[in-house]
Amino acid sequence: QVQLVESGGGLVQAGGSLRLSCAASGRTFRQYTIGWFRQAPGKEREFVAASFRGQRTYYGDSVMGRFTMSRDSGKNTWYLQMNSLKPDDTAVYYCAGDAGLILSSIRNYVNYDSWGQGTQVTVSS
């Protein structure tokens, strides 16, 4: 049973930065895909970034150039560094994982089978 635990959310002013963490346990994570998604009130869950089987990272259009996903493989922890934050980035951020995804499916949240509890990010104007 995979467990994912997010941390690092909070309140920040527009233009500021935050780093989210996603700590994983419960299996080996070689060839495993981790994704970050976010959901604002009344909106659909949105793709933010994904590390596809540890090979390459992909980003959503709205965060490209501002957010960076990385991994500390020794700790089985993935990070989402968020810079130049905007009020539109306000949402609950989730990390998700799956061992069997193909590349074409990583942007759709319904394809992930393990989820963290989420962490709130609020960006004030």
Backbone as a ProteinNet text record, in pm:
[ID]
protein_1_A
[PRIMARY]
QVQLVESGGGLVQAGGSLRLSCAASGRTFRQYTIGWFRQAPGKEREFVAASFRGQRTYYGDSVMGRFTMSRDSGKNTWYLQMNSLKPDDTAVYYCAGDAGLILSSIRNYVNYDSWGQGTQVTVSS
[TERTIARY]
84.4	0	89	76.8	155.6	92.4	177.1	131.2	205.2	130.8	188.3	145.9	242.3	213.5	273.5	186.1	231.5	255.8	344.3	366.8	423.6	424.5	488.7	395.9	265.9	173.7	169.5	100.2	88.7	38.5	53.2	9.5	132.7	128	240.9	186.3	262	222	253.9	181.5	207.8	353.5	415.4	556.1	649	595	675.8	693.3	753.9	786.5	745.4	718.2	695	752.8	789.7	831.1	745.2	677.2	596.9	678.6	648.3	712.7	607.7	647.2	562.2	648.7	625.2	701.4	625.3	694.2	630.1	686.1	600.3	642.7	552.4	595.3	510	551.8	652.5	700.6	831.2	891.6	1005.8	953.8	1022.4	970.6	1051	1126.1	1190.3	1084.5	1094.9	998.9	857	847.3	717.7	691	568.7	529.8	465.2	515.1	456.1	406.4	286.1	228.8	186.1	185.6	128.3	4.5	-103.7	-226.9	-273.2	-361.6	-419.1	-566.7	-638.8	-781.8	-824.1	-876.1	-930.7	-1080.8	-1141.3	-1285.3	-1367.9	-1454.8	-1543.1	-1478.8	-1354.3	-1284.6	-1242.8	-1216.2	-1169	-1026.1	-991.7	-853.9	-761.7	-654.7	-567.9	-429.3	-377.1	-241.8	-140.2	-42.1	63.9	196.6	235.7	364.3	365	453.1	469.4	609.4	661.5	787.9	752	772.9	728.4	833.5	805.9	893.2	1035.4	1052.3	1185.1	1272.5	1212.6	1291.7	1291.2	1174.7	1162	1043.1	1049	943.1	865.5	734.2	645.1	565	528.5	461.1	334.3	239.1	121.5	155.8	77.5	105.8	104.7	15.8	-0.1	115.3	198.9	308.4	445.3	447.1	573.5	662.9	787.5	882.9	881.4	780.1	771.3	787	740.3	745	849.5	915.3	1014.2	992.2	983.7	967.7	1101.7	1132.6	1258.8	1238.1	1343.6	1332.7	1459.7	1442.9	1551.8	1530.1	1598.7	1572.2	1610.4	1706.7	1747	1639.4	1549.9	1443	1306.6	1300.1	1170.3	1077.7	1132.4	1056.5	1068.7	955.6	950.9	915.5	965.9	945.1	882.1	808.1	755.6	795	897.3	940.9	854.7	786.7	693.8	743.8	778.8	828.4	731.6	748.8	664.5	516.6	477.2	339.3	239.7	123.2	15.6	-108.4	-200.9	-326.1	-398.6	-386.9	-449.7	-389	-276	-214.7	-277	-364.8	-430.8	-515	-488.5	-557.5	-508.7	-576.4	-522	-434.3	-312.5	-217.7	-205.5	-213.2	-205.9	-89.9	-24.5	62.8	-6.6	22.4	-41.4	62.5	38.8	135.3	69.9	145.3	98.7	217.2	213.3	323.8	304.7	182.4	155.6	116.8	144.4	99.6	183	116.8	188.1	194.7	284.2	310.6	184.8	103.6	-13.5	-119	-102.6	-205.6	-165.4	-45.1	3.3	-66.9	-131	-192.9	-336.3	-388.9	-527.5	-530.1	-588.1	-581.7	-653	-747.2	-822.6	-735.4	-618.9	-532.6	-439.5	-436.7	-347.1	-421.6	-354.8	-427	-390.4	-290.5	-255.4	-251.2	-303.4	-314.3	-275.8	-215.9	-194.7	-318.6	-308.5	-424.7	-441.4	-339.6	-345.3	-288.5	-239.8	-189	-235.1	-282.9	-340.1	-229.3	-239.4	-152.9	-242.9	-215.3	-292.8	-197.3	-224.6	-140.8	-223.8	-180	-252.9	-200.8	-291.1	-253.1	-200.4
-117.9	0	124.4	203.3	326.3	434.3	503.3	618.7	742.6	848.1	974.4	1082.5	1160.2	1264.8	1395.7	1493.8	1625.3	1715.5	1810.6	1914.1	2036.7	2148.2	2267.5	2377.4	2352.5	2457	2572.2	2678.1	2792.4	2914.4	3027.6	3156.4	3235.3	3287.3	3363.7	3478.4	3584.8	3697.9	3669.3	3733.4	3721.3	3756.6	3676.4	3693.9	3612.4	3556.1	3477.1	3333.8	3254.1	3115.1	3023.8	2899.6	2792.2	2664.3	2572.6	2440.1	2335.1	2257.8	2146.9	2019.1	1931.2	1799.7	1691.1	1579.8	1460.9	1342.1	1292.8	1179.4	1050.8	955.2	830.7	711.9	615.3	491.1	377.8	256.2	141.7	52.3	91.9	8	69	4.4	66.5	158.2	267.4	370.1	386	283.5	284.6	269.5	341.9	335.5	376.6	459.4	501.9	645.5	674.5	809.8	882.9	1001.7	1090.1	1216.1	1252.1	1373.6	1470.9	1597	1701.9	1756.3	1768.4	1826.1	1931.6	2017.5	2116.1	2134.2	2174.1	2195.9	2318.1	2415.9	2536.4	2516.6	2590.1	2574.4	2592.5	2497.5	2507.5	2475.9	2431.7	2403.4	2256.7	2214.1	2078.6	2062.9	1940.5	1914.2	1931	2005.9	2049.2	1987.1	1944.5	1890.4	2002.2	1976.5	2074	2023.9	1904	1849.3	1699.4	1629.2	1486.6	1443.5	1354.9	1287.5	1148.8	1128.2	1004.9	896.8	799.5	684	724.5	842.1	888.3	928.7	938.5	964.7	1111.7	1171.8	1308.3	1372.6	1503.5	1577.5	1660.1	1663.5	1737.8	1837.3	1949.9	2057	2100.3	2148	2209.6	2346.7	2390.2	2516.9	2635	2630.9	2746.4	2762.3	2661.2	2670.2	2659.8	2636.5	2620.5	2742.1	2717.1	2823.7	2883.1	2849.1	2901.3	2790.5	2671.5	2559.2	2458.9	2396.7	2293.7	2174	2057.6	1934.2	1863.8	1810.8	1739.4	1624.1	1544.9	1427.3	1407.3	1368.4	1317.3	1166.8	1092.2	949.3	876	930.7	865.8	870.7	967.1	984.4	946.9	904.4	880.8	1000.5	1115.3	1239.5	1320.6	1370.3	1457.2	1597.7	1696.1	1835.1	1911.5	2013	2106	2245.7	2300.4	2436.9	2532.4	2621.1	2712.7	2855.2	2918.3	3055.5	3147.3	3276.5	3377.1	3342.5	3311.9	3268.7	3379.8	3338.4	3429.8	3391.9	3484.6	3449.2	3332.3	3319.2	3206.9	3071.8	3072.2	2945.1	2894	2972.8	2931.9	2807.8	2703	2575.2	2478.7	2365.7	2252.2	2173.5	2146.4	2075.3	1930.9	1839.4	1697.4	1633.4	1538.3	1451.9	1318.2	1256.4	1130.7	1039.4	909.7	814.9	697.3	639	518.4	448	315.6	237.8	201.2	212.6	158.3	257.6	386.7	485.7	483	513.1	542.2	693.2	740.5	883	963	911.9	987.3	1004.1	934.3	938.4	1018.1	1073.2	1133.2	1263.2	1330.4	1460	1448.4	1327.4	1308.7	1246.7	1316.4	1271.8	1138.2	1103.6	979.7	856.2	871.2	755.5	719.7	800	773.9	696.1	599.8	518.5	547.5	628.7	663.4	814.6	864.2	1009.5	1046.5	1162.5	1222.1	1296	1354	1420.5	1563.8	1618.3	1754.8	1856.3	1965.2	2075.6	2206.5	2296.4	2422.4	2522.8	2582.7	2694.8	2814.3	2923.5	3045.5	3158.7	3223.5	3333.8	3461.8	3555	3681.1	3785.5	3872.1	3974.7	4099.9
0	0	0	-105.1	-115.3	-29.5	42.8	119.8	70.7	48.4	4.2	102.7	147.5	245.5	196.5	172.5	129.1	249.7	229.6	329.7	259.9	331.7	279.4	231.7	235.2	193	292.3	254.1	342.3	269.4	335	281.5	237.8	115.7	62.7	-21.1	-29.5	-113.1	-259.3	-346.2	-489.5	-518	-603.9	-635	-547.7	-442	-349.8	-394.6	-304.9	-336.5	-222.4	-258.7	-162.6	-220.1	-131.4	-176.2	-107.7	-189.5	-138.6	-141.4	-47.7	-41.6	-49.7	-108.9	-114.6	-73.2	46.9	99.4	71.2	10.1	-31.6	43.8	70	135.9	92.1	116.4	90.5	-23.6	-99.3	-209.8	-260.4	-356.2	-423	-532	-556.6	-645.1	-772.6	-803.3	-933.3	-1041.5	-1148.2	-1258.7	-1215.8	-1116.8	-1063.5	-1106.8	-1139.7	-1180.5	-1064.1	-1035.8	-934.9	-1004.6	-973.5	-1031.5	-923.1	-958.1	-873.9	-944.5	-869.2	-919	-819.3	-865	-774	-804.2	-702	-718.9	-640.2	-712.8	-651.7	-631.4	-538.8	-514	-640.3	-668	-782.9	-916.3	-913.1	-1038.8	-1046.1	-1168	-1193.5	-1140.9	-1102	-1060	-1181.1	-1162.4	-1272.2	-1260.7	-1373.6	-1379.2	-1359.4	-1272	-1246.3	-1302.3	-1262.5	-1305.5	-1278.4	-1347.6	-1322.9	-1358.3	-1276.7	-1304.6	-1356.2	-1484.7	-1550.3	-1533.6	-1448.8	-1424.3	-1391.3	-1333.4	-1295.2	-1412.4	-1531	-1650.2	-1690.6	-1687.7	-1736.9	-1666.9	-1653.9	-1586.8	-1686.9	-1666.9	-1755.3	-1671.3	-1732.2	-1660.1	-1730.8	-1651.4	-1708.9	-1765.8	-1861.6	-1929.5	-1833.3	-1735.5	-1647.1	-1547.3	-1532.2	-1435.4	-1500.8	-1629.8	-1701.2	-1679.2	-1643.6	-1622.2	-1483	-1402.6	-1265.9	-1161.4	-1192.6	-1099.2	-1147.1	-1050	-1081	-989.5	-1050.4	-974.5	-966.5	-847.3	-829.8	-733.2	-715.5	-630	-550.6	-425.3	-343.3	-335.3	-422.3	-431.1	-303.3	-229.9	-105.4	0.6	-10.2	87.2	30.9	-94.5	-160.5	-142	-165.2	-150.9	-278.8	-323.8	-441	-393.7	-466.7	-429.5	-545.7	-511.4	-610.6	-564.9	-630.6	-602.6	-684.1	-615.5	-681.7	-664.3	-773.7	-773	-846.1	-825.9	-892.8	-878.3	-758.3	-734.7	-762.4	-812.1	-845.5	-764.9	-746.8	-678.2	-745	-875.4	-946.4	-910.9	-844.2	-800.1	-670.6	-611	-487.6	-510.7	-431.9	-449.2	-341.8	-333.1	-259.4	-356.2	-315.4	-399.4	-349.8	-445.3	-415.9	-491.4	-426.5	-504.3	-523.1	-634	-671.6	-734	-726.1	-779.8	-847.7	-938.8	-1005.7	-1069.3	-1066.9	-1121.6	-1267.2	-1318.7	-1450.8	-1557.3	-1535	-1632.3	-1759	-1869.2	-1993	-2008.9	-2092.5	-2100.5	-2134.4	-2222	-2266.5	-2157.4	-2044.6	-1941.1	-1817.6	-1814.4	-1690	-1654	-1748.8	-1719.9	-1669.5	-1668.2	-1625.7	-1486.5	-1391.4	-1251.6	-1229.4	-1313.9	-1291.9	-1309.3	-1369.3	-1397.3	-1282.4	-1178.3	-1065.6	-957.7	-896.5	-799.3	-653.9	-629.5	-491.8	-478.5	-366.7	-345.4	-203.9	-191.4	-61.4	-16.1	102.6	162.7	114.1	52.2	0.3	98.5	44.3	125.9	62.5	146.1	97	65.6	-51.1	-89.9	-117.2	-49.1	-66.9	-102.7	-215.1	-261.6	-254.7	-176.2	-160.8	-258.9	-299.9	-398.9	-331
[MASK]
+++++++++++++++++++++++++++++++++++++++++++++++++++++++++++++++++++++++++++++++++++++++++++++++++++++++++++++++++++++++++++++

